[in-house]
Amino acid sequence: MTKSFEGVHSTLTIARPLSHVVVLTITGRDAGEHGDGPLQALDDEIRRGPFSLFIDARRTQGASVDVSNVWAQWLRARRDQLIRIHMLTGSRFVQLTADFVRRFAELGDAMLVYTDGAAFDEALATDTRH
């Protein structure tokens, strides 16, 4: 299953390569142009069973404060249904945003923030081998 949300400023793609792994790839700047479509798609995936969420944000310039807040609230409400959250950031700004989301959503060790693409890719490869 792959679902894409394409807009003027950003593209979000959701894929579920295995039953326990979902990959969200974000490119561009997420200013909310996709509405709640991506969150509804992820809710559909949660209904299929728990998974580790891999967020590949290496090619994003960031998200607006409002969008970051919406994502943080969504993650907080569903943290017990997510095995683990892995997020790769491509810039210091996105890393700060990810750290805010982790704190606001009270995810603690359930959310790992990566600045090294190779480490993120290895974690994804390890999870998709099982």
ROVODREN-951499 format. One record per residue: residue number from 0; x, y, z of N, C-alpha, C, CB in turn. Coordinates in steps of 0.1 Angstrom, whole numbers, padded with zeros to 4 digits. Glycine has a CB too. Layout:
num:NUM, n_xx:X, n_yy:Y, n_zz:Z, ca_xx:X, ca_yy:Y, ca_zz:Z, c_xx:X, c_yy:Y, c_zz:Z, cb_xx:X, cb_yy:Y, cb_zz:Z .
...
***
This chain:
num:0, n_xx:0008, n_yy:-0012, n_zz:0000, ca_xx:0000, ca_yy:0000, ca_zz:0000, c_xx:0009, c_yy:0012, c_zz:0000, cb_xx:-0010, cb_yy:0000, cb_zz:0012 .
num:1, n_xx:0007, n_yy:0021, n_zz:-0009, ca_xx:0013, ca_yy:0034, ca_zz:-0010, c_xx:0003, c_yy:0045, c_zz:-0013, cb_xx:0025, cb_yy:0034, cb_zz:-0020 .
num:2, n_xx:0003, n_yy:0055, n_zz:-0005, ca_xx:-0006, ca_yy:0066, ca_zz:-0007, c_xx:0002, c_yy:0079, c_zz:-0007, cb_xx:-0017, cb_yy:0067, cb_zz:0005 .
num:3, n_xx:-0001, n_yy:0088, n_zz:-0017, ca_xx:0007, ca_yy:0100, ca_zz:-0019, c_xx:-0003, c_yy:0112, c_zz:-0018, cb_xx:0014, cb_yy:0101, cb_zz:-0032 .
num:4, n_xx:0002, n_yy:0122, n_zz:-0011, ca_xx:-0005, ca_yy:0135, ca_zz:-0010, c_xx:0005, c_yy:0146, c_zz:-0017, cb_xx:-0008, cb_yy:0139, cb_zz:0005 .
num:5, n_xx:0001, n_yy:0151, n_zz:-0028, ca_xx:0009, ca_yy:0160, ca_zz:-0035, c_xx:0003, c_yy:0174, c_zz:-0035, cb_xx:0012, cb_yy:0156, cb_zz:-0050 .
num:6, n_xx:0011, n_yy:0184, n_zz:-0032, ca_xx:0007, ca_yy:0198, ca_zz:-0032, c_xx:0017, c_yy:0207, c_zz:-0038, cb_xx:0004, cb_yy:0202, cb_zz:-0017 .
num:7, n_xx:0014, n_yy:0219, n_zz:-0038, ca_xx:0023, ca_yy:0229, ca_zz:-0044, c_xx:0036, c_yy:0230, c_zz:-0036, cb_xx:0016, cb_yy:0243, cb_zz:-0044 .
num:8, n_xx:0035, n_yy:0229, n_zz:-0023, ca_xx:0047, ca_yy:0231, ca_zz:-0015, c_xx:0053, c_yy:0218, c_zz:-0009, cb_xx:0044, cb_yy:0240, cb_zz:-0003 .
num:9, n_xx:0046, n_yy:0208, n_zz:-0009, ca_xx:0051, ca_yy:0195, ca_zz:-0003, c_xx:0044, c_yy:0183, c_zz:-0009, cb_xx:0050, cb_yy:0196, cb_zz:0012 .
num:10, n_xx:0051, n_yy:0172, n_zz:-0007, ca_xx:0046, ca_yy:0159, ca_zz:-0010, c_xx:0048, c_yy:0150, c_zz:0002, cb_xx:0052, cb_yy:0153, cb_zz:-0023 .
num:11, n_xx:0037, n_yy:0142, n_zz:0006, ca_xx:0039, ca_yy:0133, ca_zz:0016, c_xx:0035, c_yy:0119, c_zz:0010, cb_xx:0029, cb_yy:0136, cb_zz:0029 .
num:12, n_xx:0043, n_yy:0109, n_zz:0013, ca_xx:0040, ca_yy:0096, ca_zz:0008, c_xx:0040, c_yy:0086, c_zz:0020, cb_xx:0051, cb_yy:0091, cb_zz:-0003 .
num:13, n_xx:0030, n_yy:0078, n_zz:0020, ca_xx:0029, ca_yy:0068, ca_zz:0031, c_xx:0030, c_yy:0054, c_zz:0025, cb_xx:0016, cb_yy:0070, cb_zz:0039 .
num:14, n_xx:0039, n_yy:0046, n_zz:0030, ca_xx:0040, ca_yy:0032, ca_zz:0024, c_xx:0041, c_yy:0022, c_zz:0036, cb_xx:0053, cb_yy:0030, cb_zz:0015 .
num:15, n_xx:0035, n_yy:0010, n_zz:0034, ca_xx:0036, ca_yy:0000, ca_zz:0045, c_xx:0043, c_yy:-0012, c_zz:0038, cb_xx:0022, cb_yy:-0003, cb_zz:0050 .
num:16, n_xx:0056, n_yy:-0013, n_zz:0039, ca_xx:0063, ca_yy:-0024, ca_zz:0032, c_xx:0061, c_yy:-0037, c_zz:0039, cb_xx:0078, cb_yy:-0021, cb_zz:0032 .
num:17, n_xx:0059, n_yy:-0037, n_zz:0052, ca_xx:0056, ca_yy:-0049, ca_zz:0060, c_xx:0045, c_yy:-0045, c_zz:0070, cb_xx:0069, cb_yy:-0054, cb_zz:0068 .
num:18, n_xx:0038, n_yy:-0055, n_zz:0076, ca_xx:0027, ca_yy:-0053, ca_zz:0085, c_xx:0031, c_yy:-0044, c_zz:0097, cb_xx:0021, cb_yy:-0066, cb_zz:0090 .
num:19, n_xx:0044, n_yy:-0045, n_zz:0101, ca_xx:0048, ca_yy:-0038, ca_zz:0113, c_xx:0057, c_yy:-0025, c_zz:0110, cb_xx:0056, cb_yy:-0047, cb_zz:0122 .
num:20, n_xx:0057, n_yy:-0021, n_zz:0098, ca_xx:0065, ca_yy:-0009, ca_zz:0094, c_xx:0057, c_yy:0000, c_zz:0085, cb_xx:0079, cb_yy:-0014, cb_zz:0087 .
num:21, n_xx:0057, n_yy:0013, n_zz:0088, ca_xx:0051, ca_yy:0023, ca_zz:0079, c_xx:0061, c_yy:0034, c_zz:0077, cb_xx:0037, cb_yy:0029, cb_zz:0085 .
num:22, n_xx:0063, n_yy:0038, n_zz:0065, ca_xx:0073, ca_yy:0048, ca_zz:0061, c_xx:0065, c_yy:0060, c_zz:0056, cb_xx:0083, cb_yy:0043, cb_zz:0051 .
num:23, n_xx:0068, n_yy:0072, n_zz:0062, ca_xx:0062, ca_yy:0084, ca_zz:0058, c_xx:0074, c_yy:0093, c_zz:0053, cb_xx:0055, cb_yy:0092, cb_zz:0070 .
num:24, n_xx:0073, n_yy:0096, n_zz:0040, ca_xx:0084, ca_yy:0104, ca_zz:0034, c_xx:0078, c_yy:0118, c_zz:0031, cb_xx:0089, cb_yy:0098, cb_zz:0021 .
num:25, n_xx:0085, n_yy:0128, n_zz:0036, ca_xx:0080, ca_yy:0142, ca_zz:0034, c_xx:0091, c_yy:0150, c_zz:0026, cb_xx:0078, cb_yy:0149, cb_zz:0048 .
num:26, n_xx:0086, n_yy:0156, n_zz:0016, ca_xx:0095, ca_yy:0165, ca_zz:0008, c_xx:0089, c_yy:0179, c_zz:0007, cb_xx:0098, cb_yy:0160, cb_zz:-0006 .
num:27, n_xx:0097, n_yy:0189, n_zz:0007, ca_xx:0092, ca_yy:0203, ca_zz:0006, c_xx:0089, c_yy:0208, c_zz:0020, cb_xx:0079, cb_yy:0204, cb_zz:-0003 .
num:28, n_xx:0080, n_yy:0218, n_zz:0020, ca_xx:0076, ca_yy:0225, ca_zz:0033, c_xx:0062, c_yy:0222, c_zz:0036, cb_xx:0079, cb_yy:0240, cb_zz:0033 .
num:29, n_xx:0059, n_yy:0215, n_zz:0046, ca_xx:0045, ca_yy:0211, ca_zz:0050, c_xx:0038, c_yy:0223, c_zz:0057, cb_xx:0044, cb_yy:0198, cb_zz:0059 .
num:30, n_xx:0030, n_yy:0230, n_zz:0050, ca_xx:0022, ca_yy:0241, ca_zz:0055, c_xx:0008, c_yy:0238, c_zz:0058, cb_xx:0024, cb_yy:0253, cb_zz:0046 .
num:31, n_xx:0004, n_yy:0225, n_zz:0057, ca_xx:-0009, ca_yy:0221, ca_zz:0060, c_xx:-0018, c_yy:0219, c_zz:0048, cb_xx:-0016, cb_yy:0230, cb_zz:0069 .
num:32, n_xx:-0012, n_yy:0220, n_zz:0036, ca_xx:-0020, ca_yy:0220, ca_zz:0023, c_xx:-0027, c_yy:0206, c_zz:0021, cb_xx:-0011, cb_yy:0223, cb_zz:0012 .
num:33, n_xx:-0023, n_yy:0196, n_zz:0028, ca_xx:-0029, ca_yy:0183, ca_zz:0026, c_xx:-0041, c_yy:0180, c_zz:0036, cb_xx:-0018, cb_yy:0172, cb_zz:0028 .
num:34, n_xx:-0043, n_yy:0190, n_zz:0044, ca_xx:-0054, ca_yy:0189, ca_zz:0054, c_xx:-0052, c_yy:0177, c_zz:0063, cb_xx:-0068, cb_yy:0187, cb_zz:0047 .
num:35, n_xx:-0062, n_yy:0170, n_zz:0067, ca_xx:-0061, ca_yy:0158, ca_zz:0076, c_xx:-0059, c_yy:0145, c_zz:0068, cb_xx:-0072, cb_yy:0157, cb_zz:0085 .
num:36, n_xx:-0058, n_yy:0146, n_zz:0055, ca_xx:-0056, ca_yy:0134, ca_zz:0047, c_xx:-0045, c_yy:0124, c_zz:0051, cb_xx:-0054, cb_yy:0138, cb_zz:0033 .
num:37, n_xx:-0033, n_yy:0129, n_zz:0053, ca_xx:-0022, ca_yy:0120, ca_zz:0058, c_xx:-0025, c_yy:0114, c_zz:0072, cb_xx:-0009, cb_yy:0128, cb_zz:0058 .
num:38, n_xx:-0031, n_yy:0122, n_zz:0081, ca_xx:-0034, ca_yy:0116, ca_zz:0094, c_xx:-0045, c_yy:0106, c_zz:0093, cb_xx:-0039, cb_yy:0128, cb_zz:0103 .
num:39, n_xx:-0055, n_yy:0108, n_zz:0084, ca_xx:-0065, ca_yy:0098, ca_zz:0082, c_xx:-0060, c_yy:0085, c_zz:0076, cb_xx:-0077, cb_yy:0103, cb_zz:0073 .
num:40, n_xx:-0050, n_yy:0087, n_zz:0067, ca_xx:-0044, ca_yy:0075, ca_zz:0061, c_xx:-0036, c_yy:0067, c_zz:0071, cb_xx:-0035, cb_yy:0079, cb_zz:0049 .
num:41, n_xx:-0029, n_yy:0074, n_zz:0080, ca_xx:-0022, ca_yy:0067, ca_zz:0091, c_xx:-0031, c_yy:0061, c_zz:0101, cb_xx:-0013, cb_yy:0077, cb_zz:0098 .
num:42, n_xx:-0043, n_yy:0067, n_zz:0103, ca_xx:-0053, ca_yy:0061, ca_zz:0112, c_xx:-0058, c_yy:0048, c_zz:0106, cb_xx:-0064, cb_yy:0071, cb_zz:0115 .
num:43, n_xx:-0060, n_yy:0048, n_zz:0093, ca_xx:-0063, ca_yy:0036, ca_zz:0086, c_xx:-0053, c_yy:0025, c_zz:0088, cb_xx:-0065, cb_yy:0038, cb_zz:0071 .
num:44, n_xx:-0040, n_yy:0029, n_zz:0087, ca_xx:-0030, ca_yy:0019, ca_zz:0090, c_xx:-0030, c_yy:0014, c_zz:0104, cb_xx:-0016, cb_yy:0025, cb_zz:0086 .
num:45, n_xx:-0032, n_yy:0023, n_zz:0114, ca_xx:-0033, ca_yy:0018, ca_zz:0128, c_xx:-0044, c_yy:0008, c_zz:0130, cb_xx:-0035, cb_yy:0031, cb_zz:0137 .
num:46, n_xx:-0055, n_yy:0010, n_zz:0123, ca_xx:-0066, ca_yy:0000, ca_zz:0124, c_xx:-0062, c_yy:-0014, c_zz:0119, cb_xx:-0078, cb_yy:0005, cb_zz:0116 .
num:47, n_xx:-0052, n_yy:-0014, n_zz:0110, ca_xx:-0047, ca_yy:-0027, ca_zz:0105, c_xx:-0037, c_yy:-0033, c_zz:0115, cb_xx:-0040, cb_yy:-0025, cb_zz:0092 .
num:48, n_xx:-0033, n_yy:-0026, n_zz:0125, ca_xx:-0024, ca_yy:-0032, ca_zz:0135, c_xx:-0012, c_yy:-0022, c_zz:0138, cb_xx:-0019, cb_yy:-0045, cb_zz:0131 .
num:49, n_xx:-0006, n_yy:-0024, n_zz:0150, ca_xx:0005, ca_yy:-0015, ca_zz:0154, c_xx:0017, c_yy:-0016, c_zz:0145, cb_xx:0009, cb_yy:-0019, cb_zz:0168 .
num:50, n_xx:0025, n_yy:-0006, n_zz:0144, ca_xx:0036, ca_yy:-0005, ca_zz:0136, c_xx:0047, c_yy:0005, c_zz:0141, cb_xx:0032, cb_yy:-0002, cb_zz:0121 .
num:51, n_xx:0059, n_yy:0003, n_zz:0136, ca_xx:0069, ca_yy:0013, ca_zz:0138, c_xx:0068, c_yy:0023, c_zz:0127, cb_xx:0084, cb_yy:0007, cb_zz:0138 .
num:52, n_xx:0068, n_yy:0036, n_zz:0130, ca_xx:0067, ca_yy:0047, ca_zz:0120, c_xx:0080, c_yy:0053, c_zz:0117, cb_xx:0057, cb_yy:0058, cb_zz:0125 .
num:53, n_xx:0084, n_yy:0052, n_zz:0105, ca_xx:0097, ca_yy:0058, ca_zz:0100, c_xx:0093, c_yy:0070, c_zz:0093, cb_xx:0105, cb_yy:0048, cb_zz:0092 .
num:54, n_xx:0098, n_yy:0082, n_zz:0097, ca_xx:0095, ca_yy:0095, ca_zz:0091, c_xx:0108, c_yy:0100, c_zz:0084, cb_xx:0089, cb_yy:0105, cb_zz:0101 .
num:55, n_xx:0108, n_yy:0100, n_zz:0071, ca_xx:0120, ca_yy:0104, ca_zz:0064, c_xx:0118, c_yy:0119, c_zz:0060, cb_xx:0122, cb_yy:0095, cb_zz:0051 .
num:56, n_xx:0124, n_yy:0128, n_zz:0068, ca_xx:0122, ca_yy:0142, ca_zz:0065, c_xx:0135, c_yy:0148, c_zz:0061, cb_xx:0117, cb_yy:0149, cb_zz:0078 .
num:57, n_xx:0144, n_yy:0140, n_zz:0054, ca_xx:0157, ca_yy:0145, ca_zz:0050, c_xx:0156, c_yy:0155, c_zz:0039, cb_xx:0166, cb_yy:0134, cb_zz:0046 .
num:58, n_xx:0145, n_yy:0155, n_zz:0031, ca_xx:0143, ca_yy:0165, ca_zz:0020, c_xx:0131, c_yy:0174, c_zz:0023, cb_xx:0140, cb_yy:0157, cb_zz:0007 .
num:59, n_xx:0130, n_yy:0178, n_zz:0036, ca_xx:0119, ca_yy:0188, ca_zz:0039, c_xx:0126, c_yy:0200, c_zz:0045, cb_xx:0109, cb_yy:0182, cb_zz:0049 .
num:60, n_xx:0120, n_yy:0211, n_zz:0042, ca_xx:0125, ca_yy:0224, ca_zz:0048, c_xx:0118, c_yy:0227, c_zz:0061, cb_xx:0123, cb_yy:0236, cb_zz:0038 .
num:61, n_xx:0109, n_yy:0218, n_zz:0065, ca_xx:0102, ca_yy:0220, ca_zz:0078, c_xx:0087, c_yy:0220, c_zz:0076, cb_xx:0107, cb_yy:0232, cb_zz:0084 .
num:62, n_xx:0081, n_yy:0223, n_zz:0088, ca_xx:0066, ca_yy:0223, ca_zz:0088, c_xx:0063, c_yy:0236, c_zz:0096, cb_xx:0060, cb_yy:0211, cb_zz:0095 .
num:63, n_xx:0051, n_yy:0241, n_zz:0093, ca_xx:0046, ca_yy:0253, ca_zz:0100, c_xx:0044, c_yy:0249, c_zz:0115, cb_xx:0033, cb_yy:0259, cb_zz:0094 .
num:64, n_xx:0043, n_yy:0259, n_zz:0123, ca_xx:0041, ca_yy:0257, ca_zz:0138, c_xx:0028, c_yy:0249, c_zz:0139, cb_xx:0041, cb_yy:0270, cb_zz:0146 .
num:65, n_xx:0017, n_yy:0254, n_zz:0132, ca_xx:0004, ca_yy:0247, ca_zz:0133, c_xx:0005, c_yy:0233, c_zz:0129, cb_xx:-0006, cb_yy:0255, cb_zz:0124 .
num:66, n_xx:0012, n_yy:0230, n_zz:0118, ca_xx:0013, ca_yy:0216, ca_zz:0113, c_xx:0021, c_yy:0208, c_zz:0123, cb_xx:0020, cb_yy:0216, cb_zz:0099 .
num:67, n_xx:0032, n_yy:0213, n_zz:0129, ca_xx:0039, ca_yy:0206, ca_zz:0139, c_xx:0031, c_yy:0202, c_zz:0151, cb_xx:0052, cb_yy:0214, cb_zz:0143 .
num:68, n_xx:0022, n_yy:0212, n_zz:0155, ca_xx:0014, ca_yy:0210, ca_zz:0166, c_xx:0003, c_yy:0199, c_zz:0164, cb_xx:0006, cb_yy:0223, cb_zz:0170 .
num:69, n_xx:-0002, n_yy:0199, n_zz:0152, ca_xx:-0012, ca_yy:0188, ca_zz:0148, c_xx:-0006, c_yy:0175, c_zz:0148, cb_xx:-0018, cb_yy:0191, cb_zz:0134 .
num:70, n_xx:0007, n_yy:0174, n_zz:0142, ca_xx:0014, ca_yy:0161, ca_zz:0142, c_xx:0017, c_yy:0156, c_zz:0157, cb_xx:0027, cb_yy:0162, cb_zz:0134 .
num:71, n_xx:0021, n_yy:0166, n_zz:0165, ca_xx:0024, ca_yy:0162, ca_zz:0179, c_xx:0012, c_yy:0157, c_zz:0186, cb_xx:0030, cb_yy:0175, cb_zz:0186 .
num:72, n_xx:0001, n_yy:0163, n_zz:0184, ca_xx:-0012, ca_yy:0159, ca_zz:0190, c_xx:-0016, c_yy:0145, c_zz:0185, cb_xx:-0023, cb_yy:0169, cb_zz:0188 .
num:73, n_xx:-0014, n_yy:0143, n_zz:0172, ca_xx:-0018, ca_yy:0130, ca_zz:0166, c_xx:-0009, c_yy:0119, c_zz:0172, cb_xx:-0016, cb_yy:0130, cb_zz:0151 .
num:74, n_xx:0004, n_yy:0122, n_zz:0173, ca_xx:0014, ca_yy:0112, ca_zz:0178, c_xx:0011, c_yy:0109, c_zz:0193, cb_xx:0028, cb_yy:0117, cb_zz:0177 .
num:75, n_xx:0008, n_yy:0119, n_zz:0201, ca_xx:0005, ca_yy:0118, ca_zz:0215, c_xx:-0007, c_yy:0109, c_zz:0217, cb_xx:0003, cb_yy:0131, cb_zz:0221 .
num:76, n_xx:-0017, n_yy:0111, n_zz:0209, ca_xx:-0030, ca_yy:0104, ca_zz:0211, c_xx:-0028, c_yy:0089, c_zz:0207, cb_xx:-0041, cb_yy:0110, cb_zz:0203 .
num:77, n_xx:-0018, n_yy:0086, n_zz:0199, ca_xx:-0017, ca_yy:0073, ca_zz:0193, c_xx:-0004, c_yy:0066, c_zz:0198, cb_xx:-0017, cb_yy:0073, cb_zz:0178 .
num:78, n_xx:0003, n_yy:0072, n_zz:0207, ca_xx:0017, ca_yy:0067, ca_zz:0211, c_xx:0016, c_yy:0052, c_zz:0216, cb_xx:0023, cb_yy:0075, cb_zz:0222 .
num:79, n_xx:0005, n_yy:0048, n_zz:0222, ca_xx:0004, ca_yy:0034, ca_zz:0227, c_xx:0002, c_yy:0024, c_zz:0215, cb_xx:-0007, cb_yy:0033, cb_zz:0237 .
num:80, n_xx:-0002, n_yy:0029, n_zz:0204, ca_xx:-0005, ca_yy:0021, ca_zz:0192, c_xx:0007, c_yy:0020, c_zz:0182, cb_xx:-0017, cb_yy:0025, cb_zz:0185 .
num:81, n_xx:0017, n_yy:0028, n_zz:0185, ca_xx:0029, ca_yy:0028, ca_zz:0177, c_xx:0040, c_yy:0021, c_zz:0184, cb_xx:0033, cb_yy:0043, cb_zz:0173 .
num:82, n_xx:0047, n_yy:0012, n_zz:0177, ca_xx:0057, ca_yy:0004, ca_zz:0184, c_xx:0069, c_yy:0013, c_zz:0187, cb_xx:0062, cb_yy:-0007, cb_zz:0174 .
num:83, n_xx:0073, n_yy:0021, n_zz:0177, ca_xx:0084, ca_yy:0031, ca_zz:0179, c_xx:0083, c_yy:0041, c_zz:0167, cb_xx:0098, cb_yy:0024, cb_zz:0179 .
num:84, n_xx:0088, n_yy:0053, n_zz:0169, ca_xx:0089, ca_yy:0063, ca_zz:0159, c_xx:0103, c_yy:0067, c_zz:0156, cb_xx:0080, cb_yy:0076, cb_zz:0164 .
num:85, n_xx:0107, n_yy:0066, n_zz:0144, ca_xx:0120, ca_yy:0070, ca_zz:0139, c_xx:0119, c_yy:0081, c_zz:0130, cb_xx:0128, cb_yy:0057, cb_zz:0132 .
num:86, n_xx:0126, n_yy:0092, n_zz:0133, ca_xx:0125, ca_yy:0104, ca_zz:0124, c_xx:0139, c_yy:0109, c_zz:0120, cb_xx:0117, cb_yy:0115, cb_zz:0131 .
num:87, n_xx:0141, n_yy:0109, n_zz:0107, ca_xx:0153, ca_yy:0115, ca_zz:0101, c_xx:0151, c_yy:0129, c_zz:0097, cb_xx:0158, cb_yy:0106, cb_zz:0089 .
num:88, n_xx:0160, n_yy:0138, n_zz:0102, ca_xx:0159, ca_yy:0152, ca_zz:0099, c_xx:0170, c_yy:0156, c_zz:0090, cb_xx:0159, cb_yy:0161, cb_zz:0112 .
num:89, n_xx:0168, n_yy:0165, n_zz:0081, ca_xx:0178, ca_yy:0170, ca_zz:0071, c_xx:0184, c_yy:0183, c_zz:0074, cb_xx:0172, cb_yy:0170, cb_zz:0058 .
num:90, n_xx:0179, n_yy:0190, n_zz:0085, ca_xx:0185, ca_yy:0203, ca_zz:0088, c_xx:0183, c_yy:0205, c_zz:0103, cb_xx:0177, cb_yy:0214, cb_zz:0080 .
num:91, n_xx:0190, n_yy:0215, n_zz:0108, ca_xx:0190, ca_yy:0218, ca_zz:0123, c_xx:0175, c_yy:0223, c_zz:0126, cb_xx:0200, cb_yy:0229, cb_zz:0126 .
num:92, n_xx:0169, n_yy:0230, n_zz:0117, ca_xx:0155, ca_yy:0235, ca_zz:0120, c_xx:0146, c_yy:0223, c_zz:0122, cb_xx:0151, cb_yy:0245, cb_zz:0109 .
num:93, n_xx:0146, n_yy:0214, n_zz:0113, ca_xx:0138, ca_yy:0202, ca_zz:0113, c_xx:0141, c_yy:0194, c_zz:0126, cb_xx:0139, cb_yy:0193, cb_zz:0100 .
num:94, n_xx:0153, n_yy:0193, n_zz:0129, ca_xx:0157, ca_yy:0186, ca_zz:0142, c_xx:0151, c_yy:0192, c_zz:0154, cb_xx:0173, cb_yy:0185, cb_zz:0143 .
num:95, n_xx:0151, n_yy:0206, n_zz:0155, ca_xx:0145, ca_yy:0213, ca_zz:0166, c_xx:0130, c_yy:0210, c_zz:0166, cb_xx:0148, cb_yy:0228, cb_zz:0165 .
num:96, n_xx:0124, n_yy:0210, n_zz:0154, ca_xx:0110, ca_yy:0208, ca_zz:0154, c_xx:0107, c_yy:0193, c_zz:0159, cb_xx:0104, cb_yy:0209, cb_zz:0139 .
num:97, n_xx:0115, n_yy:0184, n_zz:0154, ca_xx:0113, ca_yy:0170, ca_zz:0159, c_xx:0114, c_yy:0169, c_zz:0174, cb_xx:0123, cb_yy:0161, cb_zz:0152 .
num:98, n_xx:0124, n_yy:0176, n_zz:0179, ca_xx:0126, ca_yy:0175, ca_zz:0194, c_xx:0114, c_yy:0181, c_zz:0201, cb_xx:0139, cb_yy:0183, cb_zz:0198 .
num:99, n_xx:0108, n_yy:0192, n_zz:0196, ca_xx:0096, ca_yy:0198, ca_zz:0201, c_xx:0085, c_yy:0188, c_zz:0201, cb_xx:0092, cb_yy:0211, cb_zz:0194 .
num:100, n_xx:0083, n_yy:0182, n_zz:0190, ca_xx:0072, ca_yy:0172, ca_zz:0189, c_xx:0074, c_yy:0161, c_zz:0199, cb_xx:0071, cb_yy:0166, cb_zz:0174 .
num:101, n_xx:0086, n_yy:0156, n_zz:0200, ca_xx:0089, ca_yy:0145, ca_zz:0209, c_xx:0085, c_yy:0149, c_zz:0224, cb_xx:0104, cb_yy:0140, cb_zz:0208 .
num:102, n_xx:0089, n_yy:0161, n_zz:0228, ca_xx:0086, ca_yy:0166, ca_zz:0241, c_xx:0072, c_yy:0168, c_zz:0243, cb_xx:0094, cb_yy:0178, cb_zz:0244 .
num:103, n_xx:0065, n_yy:0175, n_zz:0234, ca_xx:0051, ca_yy:0179, ca_zz:0235, c_xx:0042, c_yy:0167, c_zz:0235, cb_xx:0047, cb_yy:0188, cb_zz:0223 .
num:104, n_xx:0046, n_yy:0157, n_zz:0227, ca_xx:0038, ca_yy:0145, ca_zz:0226, c_xx:0041, c_yy:0135, c_zz:0237, cb_xx:0039, cb_yy:0138, cb_zz:0213 .
num:105, n_xx:0051, n_yy:0138, n_zz:0246, ca_xx:0055, ca_yy:0130, ca_zz:0257, c_xx:0059, c_yy:0116, c_zz:0252, cb_xx:0045, cb_yy:0129, cb_zz:0267 .
num:106, n_xx:0067, n_yy:0116, n_zz:0241, ca_xx:0071, ca_yy:0103, ca_zz:0235, c_xx:0084, c_yy:0097, c_zz:0241, cb_xx:0073, cb_yy:0105, cb_zz:0221 .
num:107, n_xx:0092, n_yy:0106, n_zz:0247, ca_xx:0105, ca_yy:0101, ca_zz:0253, c_xx:0113, c_yy:0092, c_zz:0244, cb_xx:0101, cb_yy:0093, cb_zz:0266 .
num:108, n_xx:0117, n_yy:0080, n_zz:0249, ca_xx:0125, ca_yy:0071, ca_zz:0242, c_xx:0117, c_yy:0063, c_zz:0231, cb_xx:0131, cb_yy:0060, cb_zz:0251 .
num:109, n_xx:0104, n_yy:0065, n_zz:0230, ca_xx:0096, ca_yy:0059, ca_zz:0219, c_xx:0099, c_yy:0066, c_zz:0206, cb_xx:0081, cb_yy:0059, cb_zz:0223 .
num:110, n_xx:0104, n_yy:0078, n_zz:0206, ca_xx:0108, ca_yy:0085, ca_zz:0194, c_xx:0123, c_yy:0087, c_zz:0193, cb_xx:0100, cb_yy:0098, cb_zz:0193 .
num:111, n_xx:0128, n_yy:0082, n_zz:0182, ca_xx:0143, ca_yy:0084, ca_zz:0180, c_xx:0144, c_yy:0094, c_zz:0169, cb_xx:0150, cb_yy:0070, cb_zz:0176 .
num:112, n_xx:0153, n_yy:0104, n_zz:0171, ca_xx:0155, ca_yy:0114, ca_zz:0161, c_xx:0169, c_yy:0112, c_zz:0155, cb_xx:0153, cb_yy:0129, cb_zz:0166 .
num:113, n_xx:0170, n_yy:0111, n_zz:0142, ca_xx:0183, ca_yy:0108, ca_zz:0135, c_xx:0187, c_yy:0121, c_zz:0127, cb_xx:0182, cb_yy:0096, cb_zz:0126 .
num:114, n_xx:0200, n_yy:0123, n_zz:0127, ca_xx:0206, ca_yy:0134, ca_zz:0118, c_xx:0214, c_yy:0127, c_zz:0108, cb_xx:0214, cb_yy:0144, cb_zz:0127 .
num:115, n_xx:0217, n_yy:0114, n_zz:0109, ca_xx:0225, ca_yy:0106, ca_zz:0100, c_xx:0217, c_yy:0097, c_zz:0092, cb_xx:0236, cb_yy:0098, cb_zz:0108 .
num:116, n_xx:0216, n_yy:0100, n_zz:0079, ca_xx:0208, ca_yy:0092, ca_zz:0070, c_xx:0211, c_yy:0077, c_zz:0070, cb_xx:0209, cb_yy:0098, cb_zz:0056 .
num:117, n_xx:0224, n_yy:0074, n_zz:0071, ca_xx:0229, ca_yy:0060, ca_zz:0071, c_xx:0223, c_yy:0053, c_zz:0083, cb_xx:0244, cb_yy:0059, cb_zz:0070 .
num:118, n_xx:0223, n_yy:0059, n_zz:0094, ca_xx:0218, ca_yy:0053, ca_zz:0107, c_xx:0203, c_yy:0050, c_zz:0105, cb_xx:0221, cb_yy:0061, cb_zz:0119 .
num:119, n_xx:0196, n_yy:0060, n_zz:0100, ca_xx:0181, ca_yy:0058, ca_zz:0098, c_xx:0179, c_yy:0047, c_zz:0088, cb_xx:0175, cb_yy:0072, cb_zz:0093 .
num:120, n_xx:0186, n_yy:0047, n_zz:0077, ca_xx:0184, ca_yy:0037, ca_zz:0067, c_xx:0187, c_yy:0023, c_zz:0072, cb_xx:0193, cb_yy:0040, cb_zz:0055 .
num:121, n_xx:0197, n_yy:0022, n_zz:0081, ca_xx:0200, ca_yy:0009, ca_zz:0087, c_xx:0189, c_yy:0005, c_zz:0096, cb_xx:0214, cb_yy:0010, cb_zz:0095 .
num:122, n_xx:0184, n_yy:0014, n_zz:0104, ca_xx:0173, ca_yy:0010, ca_zz:0113, c_xx:0161, c_yy:0005, c_zz:0105, cb_xx:0169, cb_yy:0022, cb_zz:0122 .
num:123, n_xx:0158, n_yy:0012, n_zz:0094, ca_xx:0147, ca_yy:0008, ca_zz:0086, c_xx:0150, c_yy:-0006, c_zz:0079, cb_xx:0144, cb_yy:0018, cb_zz:0075 .
num:124, n_xx:0162, n_yy:-0008, n_zz:0075, ca_xx:0166, ca_yy:-0021, ca_zz:0069, c_xx:0164, c_yy:-0032, c_zz:0079, cb_xx:0180, cb_yy:-0020, cb_zz:0063 .
num:125, n_xx:0169, n_yy:-0029, n_zz:0091, ca_xx:0168, ca_yy:-0039, ca_zz:0102, c_xx:0153, c_yy:-0043, c_zz:0105, cb_xx:0175, cb_yy:-0034, cb_zz:0115 .
num:126, n_xx:0145, n_yy:-0033, n_zz:0106, ca_xx:0130, ca_yy:-0035, ca_zz:0109, c_xx:0123, c_yy:-0042, c_zz:0097, cb_xx:0123, cb_yy:-0022, cb_zz:0112 .
num:127, n_xx:0128, n_yy:-0040, n_zz:0085, ca_xx:0121, ca_yy:-0046, ca_zz:0073, c_xx:0127, c_yy:-0060, c_zz:0070, cb_xx:0123, cb_yy:-0037, cb_zz:0061 .
num:128, n_xx:0137, n_yy:-0064, n_zz:0078, ca_xx:0143, ca_yy:-0078, ca_zz:0076, c_xx:0135, c_yy:-0088, c_zz:0085, cb_xx:0157, cb_yy:-0078, cb_zz:0080 .
num:129, n_xx:0127, n_yy:-0083, n_zz:0094, ca_xx:0120, ca_yy:-0092, ca_zz:0103, c_xx:0106, c_yy:-0095, c_zz:0098, cb_xx:0119, cb_yy:-0086, cb_zz:0117 .
***
